């Protein structure tokens, strides 16, 4: 299964020198990461998603707020029904 967008992506901010093949790129190359984000968003649109977002995984700034949210019990809880499998 080809997981790359079928149509070329308009380059909004990524340079033409960005890595063309998303399987081989450097994580420290901002242009390549921007190109990858554009390709992921285009692929999502091709699959029918109304919106696709890419974010940083660094949760350092959110850690205190997340801890408070969890302590307040706002997270979902699993309910296991006896007859469901």
Backbone torsions as a table, in degrees:
resi	resn	phi	psi	omega
1	UNK	NA	127.0	178.0
2	UNK	-81.3	118.4	-176.9
3	UNK	-100.5	10.9	178.6
4	UNK	-97.5	151.7	178.4
5	UNK	-56.8	139.8	-179.9
6	UNK	-73.5	-29.1	-176.8
7	UNK	-110.1	146.2	178.1
8	UNK	-59.9	148.5	-179.7
9	UNK	-96.6	135.6	173.6
10	UNK	-66.5	128.5	-179.4
11	UNK	-85.3	107.3	-179.9
12	UNK	-82.0	-44.9	-177.0
13	UNK	-134.4	-12.1	-178.8
14	UNK	-82.4	143.3	-179.4
15	UNK	-78.9	161.2	177.8
16	UNK	-66.2	-17.3	179.4
17	UNK	-81.7	-3.0	-179.5
18	UNK	-62.9	153.1	-177.8
19	UNK	-60.2	130.5	-177.2
20	UNK	-80.4	-36.1	-177.4
21	UNK	-99.1	116.8	-174.6
22	UNK	-68.4	-10.3	177.9
23	UNK	-79.5	-14.5	-176.4
24	UNK	-132.5	86.6	176.2
25	UNK	-143.7	162.7	-179.1
26	UNK	-97.1	133.4	-179.6
27	UNK	-70.8	-16.0	179.2
28	UNK	-97.5	7.0	-179.7
29	UNK	-99.8	101.5	-176.1
30	UNK	-58.4	-39.0	-179.9
31	UNK	-65.4	-41.0	179.3
32	UNK	-67.1	-39.0	178.2
33	UNK	-66.6	-38.3	177.3
34	UNK	-64.9	-41.3	177.3
35	UNK	-62.5	-43.5	179.1
36	UNK	-61.7	-43.2	178.9
37	UNK	-61.1	-42.4	178.3
38	UNK	-62.8	-40.3	-179.3
39	UNK	-69.1	-38.7	177.9
40	UNK	-63.7	-43.3	179.2
41	UNK	-63.9	-41.1	178.6
42	UNK	-64.6	-41.8	178.8
43	UNK	-62.3	-42.7	177.8
44	UNK	-60.1	-42.0	177.5
45	UNK	-63.6	-39.9	178.0
46	UNK	-62.7	-32.5	179.4
47	UNK	-81.3	-5.3	175.6
48	UNK	100.1	7.0	177.8
49	UNK	-74.6	138.1	179.2
50	UNK	-74.1	-31.4	-179.3
51	UNK	-146.2	141.5	176.6
52	UNK	-135.2	131.3	-179.9
53	UNK	-126.9	154.0	177.9
54	UNK	-129.3	129.8	-179.5
55	UNK	-135.6	168.3	177.3
56	UNK	-74.5	147.7	-179.7
57	UNK	-95.6	3.4	179.5
58	UNK	-77.8	111.8	-177.2
59	UNK	-101.5	15.7	-177.3
60	UNK	-53.5	-46.8	-177.3
61	UNK	-70.8	-26.1	-176.7
62	UNK	-93.0	-6.1	-172.5
63	UNK	-58.6	-46.0	-178.1
64	UNK	-65.5	-44.6	179.0
65	UNK	-63.8	-40.5	178.6
66	UNK	-63.6	-43.2	179.6
67	UNK	-61.0	-42.6	178.4
68	UNK	-64.3	-41.9	-180.0
69	UNK	-61.9	-44.0	178.9
70	UNK	-67.0	-41.9	178.7
71	UNK	-62.0	-30.9	178.9
72	UNK	-77.1	-8.4	177.2
73	UNK	80.5	23.4	-177.6
74	UNK	-77.9	-13.6	-177.9
75	UNK	-69.6	155.9	179.6
76	UNK	-71.8	155.8	176.7
77	UNK	-122.4	144.5	177.6
78	UNK	-79.9	135.0	173.3
79	UNK	-115.3	119.7	-179.8
80	UNK	-105.0	114.8	178.4
81	UNK	-82.8	137.9	-174.8
82	UNK	-59.0	-35.1	-175.2
83	UNK	-95.3	4.4	-177.5
84	UNK	-101.3	134.2	175.9
85	UNK	-140.8	NA	NA
